[in-house]
Amino acid sequence: MAGSIVVAAASRIHARWAATALALALCACSRPQDQLTFWAMGRESEVVAELLPEFERTHPGVHVSLQQLPWTGAHAKLLTAFVAGATPDVAQLGNTWIAELAELHALEPLGPRVQHSAAVPPSDYFNGIWDTNLIDGVLCGVPWYVDTRLLFYRTDLLKQAGFDAPPENWTQWRQTLAAIKRRVGPDRYSILLPLNEFEPLTALALQQPEPLLREGGGRGNFESAGFRKALGFYVEMFDRGWAPLVSEAQISNVWDEFGRGYFAYYISGPWNIGEFRRRLPPERSHDWMTAPLPGPDGPGASIAGGSSLVIFAGSRHKAQAWQLIEYLSRPEVQERFRALTGDLPPRRSVWALKALAADPYARAFRQQLERARPAPKVPEWEHIEDELRLVGERAVTGQITVEQAARELDRRVDAILEKRRWMLARRSSESARARRGGPG
Amino acid sequence: MRPGLAGWCFAGPALAVMGVFFAVPVAAAFMLSLTDFDIYAIADPSNLRLVGLRNYFQLLGTALFWKALGNTLYFVVVGVPLSIAVSLATAVLLDSELARFKGAFRTALFAPVVTTVVAVAVVWRNLFHARYGWINHALGAIGIGPIDWLGDPHWSMPAIILFAVWKNFGINMIIFVAALQAIPRELYEAARIEGAGAAQQFRHVTLPLLGPTLLMVAVVTMAGYFQLFAEPYVMTQGGPLQSTVSVLYLMYEDGFKWWSLGLASAVAFALFALMLASTALLLRAARGKVAALGGA
């Protein structure tokens, strides 16, 4: 039985490679010349199917074959497809995966195409979001929709605690957190920061001036004053009883709990605008609002998540693939996509359209997106984020101090980045050799 | 045709299948565990480094590996005896002459085995809910304060064990029922005539005659419990504070989340060695027991 694990681990890899290679071989002989394969994930993949007929109508001769992937399997599928040489022409890519696929040289640089295109003006995109697609200065994708995190809050609870407006900086935030906790007593809380989520702590860390990694992404920078300040504030919210020590599994239904007033603040993303509208009881429907994330000294930064559209380097229909990206980036198409999914558009001109401009809950997101900051763009970032969450959890449960947590994080992250440091060193010695050899 | 050749001809197809689907992948996985195969090596094979046993040493130096090992052993040491005890107890009850509606009970008790882990884990997650769960309501009724089953690192593993035992005891129960039915009734009759009570009958008739079945059940159950994965994956994602990270869960994260396939292969071989050693120990202990009985 033990052997079967090993076999499963090994044969799964081989079987997948073989299967994708076979699939490629079969496709290659039956695929018509102008068939464009497009991989999309999750809910977006279902919705984009409704937008494609219009593209095919306006681009005669191009047929888009859409493949829908579940988010959980998408990452492995993209990597195996790359190994087997069976990548699609166009794909939706979570923007934390771009660095990884760029490292594989799997993505087509899009800079020249953007330069010669009137349909994708970089200045119309939120800077932080656009930046997530720039890997070492090379544009590898075009933002499709964006995700950032900010405050959802109960206006009535804040008012009862004596505040008419949401906080704008950490000092005001602390005052409201303490005042709410005083009012609601021991069984209810001021803020929900689920222990299984890394986003709240990451957002607080991104508000600091210091980068999270140093030496070109070769080492962690978590012992910096800024990160220790962010972690200190995060831990303080638990220490003072403002936030409960719970993970999502123990909450079971955040919308019910928000309606019941179990917590007054919740750091979450755009999809929850729709969820709260749908799920809160009618008598609570006017008791909530969104607000930009407070920063140390005024409105602060937050994460720059979301998905981009990319063209794979192995594509043989790059011109048509770019046409599809241009089509999906059109303001009116993005507005339709937003109406269908609730996903927020990355272009300022779409936000100026009536539907979004009139939505009071979206307003805070509009402001927050101007301050969205990309996370370090290294392939290991998702692993580092997970360590951030785990060490953060140990710090808030009082097992280690903030100082120890910062040191431990740097130690773990340096270990994760060992291979990257080796690669960077090799690359720089190679280029030094090339320089020496060049002129002589 | 020489008999030797004929033998090879008959065994050949099976050996070939085993070679292709077992020996070769295992050898390949072992080779993989001696490299630092990762995302960079996928990009360019020249980024692959042969690291010898470094992955294994790195594992031994990783606190999380020892924690995962400790969690897995906790699960095995508590879960396996508990699971076997529950299976045996229900089997004895079902086998009793006093039991009515045996078929219905047998089906009901076996039902958890044929349910889907993921689906029932979601149900159990709600049963374990600290504030709304039925388990805490029931405990509250007899005066026991609420337990944060899945949120307290001391209670998360007991919760997982409870769930796993409930999910798995049925299959062993059926095996025990079959074994119990094979024990001749005359032996009990003779024991009764000699004045043995119910407890003595169980100790001196039932248990010795169940010996081989017990051993088989113990080996299979232990091998299964060492491979703890789906329960924490669905119920806790390894948390809280990594108190439910098992060795297999660690392997999954290293290999299929962080794509460090070299390290993940090393984890797999470490688990393999552990299971091999435990099974050998169990068999040796059982043989010693049989020898002792034979000597007595």
HADDOCK unambig.tbl for C-alpha pairs under 7 A between the chains (distance, minus, plus):
assign (segid A and resid 1 and name CA) (segid B and resid 223 and name CA) 6.63 0.50 0.50
assign (segid A and resid 2 and name CA) (segid B and resid 272 and name CA) 4.92 0.50 0.50
assign (segid A and resid 2 and name CA) (segid B and resid 275 and name CA) 6.61 0.50 0.50
assign (segid A and resid 3 and name CA) (segid B and resid 272 and name CA) 6.53 0.50 0.50
assign (segid A and resid 5 and name CA) (segid B and resid 268 and name CA) 6.77 0.50 0.50
assign (segid A and resid 6 and name CA) (segid B and resid 26 and name CA) 6.05 0.50 0.50
assign (segid A and resid 6 and name CA) (segid B and resid 29 and name CA) 6.61 0.50 0.50
assign (segid A and resid 6 and name CA) (segid B and resid 268 and name CA) 5.85 0.50 0.50
assign (segid A and resid 7 and name CA) (segid B and resid 22 and name CA) 6.28 0.50 0.50
assign (segid A and resid 7 and name CA) (segid B and resid 25 and name CA) 5.52 0.50 0.50
assign (segid A and resid 7 and name CA) (segid B and resid 26 and name CA) 5.62 0.50 0.50
assign (segid A and resid 10 and name CA) (segid B and resid 25 and name CA) 5.66 0.50 0.50
assign (segid A and resid 10 and name CA) (segid B and resid 29 and name CA) 5.47 0.50 0.50
assign (segid A and resid 11 and name CA) (segid B and resid 25 and name CA) 5.90 0.50 0.50
assign (segid A and resid 103 and name CA) (segid B and resid 43 and name CA) 6.96 0.50 0.50
assign (segid A and resid 104 and name CA) (segid B and resid 43 and name CA) 4.38 0.50 0.50
assign (segid A and resid 246 and name CA) (segid B and resid 151 and name CA) 6.43 0.50 0.50
assign (segid A and resid 249 and name CA) (segid B and resid 236 and name CA) 6.95 0.50 0.50
assign (segid A and resid 250 and name CA) (segid B and resid 129 and name CA) 6.16 0.50 0.50
assign (segid A and resid 250 and name CA) (segid B and resid 130 and name CA) 6.91 0.50 0.50
assign (segid A and resid 250 and name CA) (segid B and resid 150 and name CA) 6.94 0.50 0.50
assign (segid A and resid 250 and name CA) (segid B and resid 151 and name CA) 6.63 0.50 0.50
assign (segid A and resid 383 and name CA) (segid B and resid 258 and name CA) 6.24 0.50 0.50
assign (segid A and resid 393 and name CA) (segid B and resid 241 and name CA) 6.76 0.50 0.50
assign (segid A and resid 394 and name CA) (segid B and resid 241 and name CA) 6.69 0.50 0.50
